[in-house]
Amino acid sequence: QVQLVESGGGSVQAGGSLRLSCKGPRLTYGSLLYMGWFRQAPGKAREGVAIRYAGDGNVVYADSVKGRFALSEDGVKNTVYLQMNGLKPEDTAMYYCTATDDQWVPPGRRMMPSSYNYWGQGTQVTVSS
């Protein structure tokens, strides 16, 4: 079992920045091959935001956040970050850290929540216009 704990959410005005953190054992060093962030707005389905595959270090971003969000990790702290810049009201959502210990997730499924079996409790991000 892997326990993930998010922090860093809050309320900002449009154009502002936030950095989310997710701490958990095995999260970095590639022990969990697939990890990253999803978000869910009220009344909407959970959607993938940024997913890192440790096999090649590649990070896949949702089109809606490309160029604004960046995933990074600190192996010493077992912490993964989501730097969010240029925030928009449509980024308002609960953000969840996620990971799976599956050895292979097809590329077409990496942004699907059903591919992940470890989830944090979520941290709320609210962006006002």
C-alpha positions as CSV (number, residue, x, y, z in Angstrom):
1,Q,0.0,0.0,0.0
2,V,1.3,3.5,-0.9
3,Q,0.0,6.5,1.0
4,L,0.1,9.8,-0.9
5,V,-0.4,13.1,0.8
6,E,-1.0,16.3,-1.2
7,S,-0.6,19.9,-0.1
8,G,-0.2,23.3,-1.6
9,G,-3.7,24.1,-2.8
10,G,-5.4,27.4,-2.3
11,S,-7.2,30.3,-3.8
12,V,-5.5,32.6,-6.3
13,Q,-6.5,35.2,-8.9
14,A,-6.3,34.4,-12.6
15,G,-2.8,34.7,-13.8
16,G,-1.4,33.6,-10.5
17,S,0.7,30.6,-9.6
18,L,0.6,27.7,-7.1
19,R,2.9,24.7,-6.5
20,L,1.3,21.5,-5.4
21,S,3.3,18.8,-3.5
22,C,2.7,15.1,-3.2
23,K,4.7,13.1,-0.7
24,G,4.8,9.4,-0.5
25,P,7.2,6.4,-0.2
26,R,8.5,4.9,-3.4
27,L,7.0,7.9,-5.3
28,T,10.3,8.9,-6.8
29,Y,13.4,7.0,-8.0
30,G,11.1,5.3,-10.5
31,S,9.9,2.7,-8.1
32,L,6.4,3.5,-9.2
33,L,6.6,3.6,-12.9
34,Y,3.6,5.8,-13.5
35,M,2.7,8.7,-11.3
36,G,1.3,12.2,-11.6
37,W,-1.7,14.4,-11.2
38,F,-5.4,14.3,-12.0
39,R,-8.1,16.9,-11.3
40,Q,-11.8,16.9,-10.9
41,A,-14.1,19.9,-11.0
42,P,-17.6,19.8,-9.6
43,G,-20.0,17.9,-11.8
44,K,-17.2,16.8,-14.2
45,A,-15.2,13.6,-14.7
46,R,-11.7,13.2,-13.2
47,E,-9.2,14.2,-15.9
48,G,-5.5,13.6,-16.3
49,V,-3.3,16.7,-15.9
50,A,0.3,15.4,-15.9
51,I,1.6,11.9,-15.9
52,R,5.3,10.8,-15.7
53,Y,6.5,7.5,-17.0
54,A,9.7,6.6,-15.1
55,G,10.8,4.2,-17.9
56,D,11.9,7.1,-20.1
57,G,11.2,10.1,-17.8
58,N,8.7,11.4,-20.2
59,V,5.8,13.6,-18.9
60,V,2.5,13.8,-20.7
61,Y,0.4,16.9,-20.1
62,A,-3.2,17.6,-20.9
63,D,-3.5,20.0,-23.8
64,S,-5.3,22.5,-21.5
65,V,-2.2,22.9,-19.3
66,K,0.7,22.5,-21.7
67,G,3.1,25.4,-21.3
68,R,1.6,26.4,-18.0
69,F,2.1,23.4,-15.7
70,A,5.2,21.5,-15.0
71,L,5.8,18.3,-13.1
72,S,9.0,17.8,-11.2
73,E,10.3,15.6,-8.4
74,D,12.7,15.6,-5.5
75,G,14.0,12.1,-4.9
76,V,15.6,13.0,-1.5
77,K,12.3,14.1,-0.2
78,N,10.2,11.5,-2.0
79,T,8.1,14.4,-3.2
80,V,6.5,15.2,-6.5
81,Y,5.5,18.8,-7.4
82,L,3.1,20.3,-9.9
83,Q,4.1,23.9,-10.6
84,M,1.1,25.7,-12.0
85,N,1.6,29.1,-13.7
86,G,-0.8,31.3,-15.6
87,L,-3.8,29.9,-13.7
88,K,-7.2,30.3,-15.2
89,P,-10.7,30.0,-13.6
90,E,-11.2,26.8,-15.6
91,D,-8.3,25.2,-13.6
92,T,-10.5,25.3,-10.5
93,A,-10.8,21.8,-9.2
94,M,-9.7,19.2,-6.6
95,Y,-6.2,18.0,-7.6
96,Y,-5.2,14.5,-6.8
97,C,-1.8,12.9,-6.8
98,T,-1.8,9.3,-8.2
99,A,0.4,6.4,-8.9
100,T,0.4,2.8,-9.9
101,D,2.8,-0.1,-9.5
102,D,1.6,-1.7,-12.7
103,Q,4.6,-2.5,-14.9
104,W,3.0,-1.4,-18.1
105,V,0.2,1.1,-18.9
106,P,-0.5,1.5,-22.6
107,P,0.0,5.1,-23.7
108,G,-3.7,5.4,-24.6
109,R,-4.6,4.7,-21.0
110,R,-2.1,6.8,-19.1
111,M,-4.5,9.7,-18.7
112,M,-7.4,7.5,-17.5
113,P,-8.1,7.4,-13.7
114,S,-8.9,3.7,-13.9
115,S,-5.2,3.0,-14.7
116,Y,-4.1,4.1,-11.2
117,N,-4.6,2.3,-7.9
118,Y,-3.0,4.8,-5.4
119,W,-4.6,8.2,-4.8
120,G,-4.1,11.0,-2.3
121,Q,-6.9,12.8,-0.6
122,G,-6.8,15.8,-2.9
123,T,-6.1,19.4,-2.5
124,Q,-8.4,22.2,-3.7
125,V,-7.3,24.8,-6.2
126,T,-9.7,27.8,-6.7
127,V,-8.9,30.4,-9.4
128,S,-11.0,33.6,-9.4
129,S,-11.4,35.9,-12.4
